[in-house]
Amino acid sequence: MFALDYINGSAFDPNTFAHYPAQGFNCVFKDGSVQFVQNKDAFNLVTGPFDTGTMTDYCELLGMLENSN
């Protein structure tokens, strides 16, 4: 995966993330494709104690989304 929707560093709630109700992410893959991916574990990660300051949480999130399909 190359990129996903923006995650606001201060909060991840219905007011800061457009896809909150659908519990998913727009993901851009290395082949240029874009796909809406719903993954309950990934969603729970970012709505929980997600640390936007470290690459560890981002790597875990991207891995979950890549392996959803």
DOBA-788080 format. One line per 10 residues: number of its first residue (from 1); their letters; for each residue x, y, z of N, C-alpha, C. Coordinates in nm, 2 decimals, always signed. Last residue first. Example, Ala and Ser with C-alpha at 12.3 -4.5 7.8 and 13.67 -1.06 7.14 Angstrom:
BEGIN
2	sa	+1.28 -0.22 +0.71 +1.37 -0.11 +0.71 +1.29 +0.00 +0.79; +1.32 -0.57 +0.78 +1.23 -0.45 +0.78 +1.32 -0.33 +0.78
END
This chain:
BEGIN
69	nsnelmglle	-0.78 -0.80 +0.20 -0.84 -0.85 +0.08 -0.79 -0.99 +0.04; -0.64 -0.72 +0.42 -0.78 -0.73 +0.43 -0.85 -0.80 +0.31; -0.37 -0.66 +0.42 -0.41 -0.80 +0.43 -0.56 -0.82 +0.44; -0.36 -0.39 +0.42 -0.31 -0.46 +0.30 -0.36 -0.60 +0.30; -0.46 -0.33 +0.67 -0.54 -0.29 +0.56 -0.49 -0.37 +0.43; -0.26 -0.43 +0.84 -0.40 -0.48 +0.85 -0.48 -0.45 +0.73; -0.04 -0.27 +0.75 -0.04 -0.42 +0.74 -0.18 -0.48 +0.75; -0.12 -0.02 +0.83 -0.11 -0.05 +0.69 -0.11 -0.19 +0.66; -0.12 -0.05 +1.12 -0.24 -0.02 +1.05 -0.23 -0.05 +0.90; +0.16 -0.11 +1.16 +0.06 -0.21 +1.20 -0.08 -0.18 +1.12
59	cydtmtgtdf	+0.26 +0.13 +1.07 +0.30 +0.01 +1.00 +0.20 -0.10 +1.03; +0.15 +0.31 +1.26 +0.12 +0.32 +1.11 +0.15 +0.19 +1.04; +0.27 +0.22 +1.49 +0.12 +0.21 +1.48 +0.09 +0.22 +1.33; +0.54 +0.28 +1.43 +0.50 +0.15 +1.47 +0.35 +0.13 +1.45; +0.60 +0.54 +1.38 +0.58 +0.46 +1.27 +0.53 +0.32 +1.30; +0.44 +0.79 +1.59 +0.53 +0.68 +1.57 +0.50 +0.60 +1.45; +0.24 +0.98 +1.63 +0.38 +1.02 +1.63 +0.48 +0.91 +1.60; -0.01 +0.88 +1.66 +0.03 +0.94 +1.53 +0.17 +0.98 +1.52; -0.11 +0.61 +1.82 +0.00 +0.71 +1.84 +0.04 +0.76 +1.70; -0.42 +0.51 +1.94 -0.33 +0.52 +1.82 -0.24 +0.64 +1.83
49	pgtvlnfadk	-0.60 +0.37 +2.13 -0.48 +0.45 +2.17 -0.38 +0.46 +2.05; -0.87 +0.37 +1.91 -0.82 +0.34 +2.04 -0.69 +0.43 +2.07; -0.92 +0.41 +1.65 -1.01 +0.48 +1.74 -0.97 +0.45 +1.89; -0.72 +0.26 +1.53 -0.71 +0.41 +1.52 -0.81 +0.48 +1.61; -0.80 +0.00 +1.60 -0.67 +0.05 +1.63 -0.67 +0.20 +1.63; -1.06 -0.03 +1.49 -1.04 -0.03 +1.64 -0.90 +0.03 +1.68; -0.98 -0.03 +1.22 -1.07 +0.08 +1.27 -1.05 +0.09 +1.42; -0.84 -0.27 +1.21 -0.77 -0.15 +1.18 -0.85 -0.03 +1.23; -1.04 -0.45 +1.28 -0.93 -0.44 +1.37 -0.85 -0.31 +1.34; -1.23 -0.42 +1.07 -1.27 -0.38 +1.20 -1.15 -0.37 +1.30
39	nqvfqvsgdk	-1.20 -0.28 +0.77 -1.13 -0.38 +0.85 -1.15 -0.34 +1.00; -1.26 -0.20 +0.44 -1.32 -0.20 +0.58 -1.25 -0.31 +0.65; -1.14 +0.01 +0.19 -1.12 -0.12 +0.27 -1.18 -0.10 +0.41; -1.18 +0.11 -0.13 -1.23 +0.14 +0.00 -1.22 +0.01 +0.08; -0.90 +0.16 -0.34 -1.00 +0.07 -0.29 -1.05 +0.12 -0.15; -0.72 +0.23 -0.63 -0.78 +0.28 -0.51 -0.89 +0.19 -0.47; -0.42 +0.16 -0.81 -0.56 +0.14 -0.78 -0.59 +0.20 -0.65; -0.14 +0.18 -0.84 -0.23 +0.29 -0.88 -0.37 +0.27 -0.86; +0.01 -0.02 -0.73 -0.03 -0.04 -0.87 -0.11 +0.08 -0.93; +0.02 +0.05 -0.46 +0.14 +0.08 -0.55 +0.11 +0.06 -0.70
29	fvcnfgqapy	-0.30 +0.19 -0.36 -0.20 +0.08 -0.37 -0.09 +0.12 -0.47; -0.47 +0.37 -0.13 -0.41 +0.38 -0.26 -0.30 +0.28 -0.26; -0.78 +0.34 +0.03 -0.64 +0.30 +0.03 -0.59 +0.31 -0.12; -1.01 +0.48 +0.25 -0.97 +0.48 +0.11 -0.82 +0.45 +0.11; -1.14 +0.28 +0.51 -1.04 +0.37 +0.47 -1.03 +0.36 +0.32; -1.41 +0.24 +0.76 -1.32 +0.20 +0.65 -1.23 +0.31 +0.61; -1.66 +0.28 +0.89 -1.55 +0.21 +0.95 -1.45 +0.16 +0.85; -1.87 +0.44 +0.82 -1.85 +0.31 +0.74 -1.74 +0.23 +0.80; -1.84 +0.66 +0.99 -1.96 +0.58 +1.00 -1.95 +0.44 +0.93; -1.58 +0.76 +0.91 -1.60 +0.70 +1.04 -1.73 +0.62 +1.05
19	haftnpdfas	-1.50 +0.89 +0.68 -1.55 +0.75 +0.67 -1.57 +0.68 +0.80; -1.41 +1.14 +0.75 -1.53 +1.13 +0.67 -1.59 +0.99 +0.67; -1.31 +1.26 +1.06 -1.29 +1.15 +0.96 -1.41 +1.12 +0.88; -1.39 +1.43 +1.26 -1.26 +1.45 +1.19 -1.23 +1.35 +1.08; -1.63 +1.37 +1.37 -1.61 +1.51 +1.33 -1.48 +1.53 +1.25; -1.62 +1.11 +1.45 -1.71 +1.14 +1.34 -1.69 +1.29 +1.29; -1.27 +1.08 +1.51 -1.41 +1.06 +1.55 -1.49 +1.11 +1.43; -0.98 +1.10 +1.63 -1.03 +1.02 +1.52 -1.18 +0.99 +1.56; -0.76 +1.37 +1.71 -0.88 +1.29 +1.74 -0.92 +1.21 +1.61; -0.51 +1.48 +1.64 -0.57 +1.51 +1.77 -0.69 +1.42 +1.81
9	gniydlafm	-0.42 +1.41 +1.39 -0.34 +1.37 +1.50 -0.41 +1.40 +1.64; -0.63 +1.26 +1.15 -0.61 +1.38 +1.23 -0.53 +1.34 +1.36; -0.55 +1.09 +0.88 -0.58 +1.07 +1.02 -0.54 +1.19 +1.09; -0.64 +1.06 +0.54 -0.58 +1.14 +0.64 -0.63 +1.11 +0.78; -0.65 +0.74 +0.37 -0.71 +0.87 +0.42 -0.63 +0.93 +0.53; -0.32 +0.62 +0.26 -0.46 +0.60 +0.30 -0.52 +0.74 +0.34; -0.07 +0.47 +0.04 -0.13 +0.58 +0.12 -0.27 +0.54 +0.16; +0.04 +0.23 -0.06 +0.11 +0.35 -0.07 +0.06 +0.46 +0.02; +0.08 -0.12 +0.00 +0.00 +0.00 +0.00 +0.09 +0.12 +0.00
END
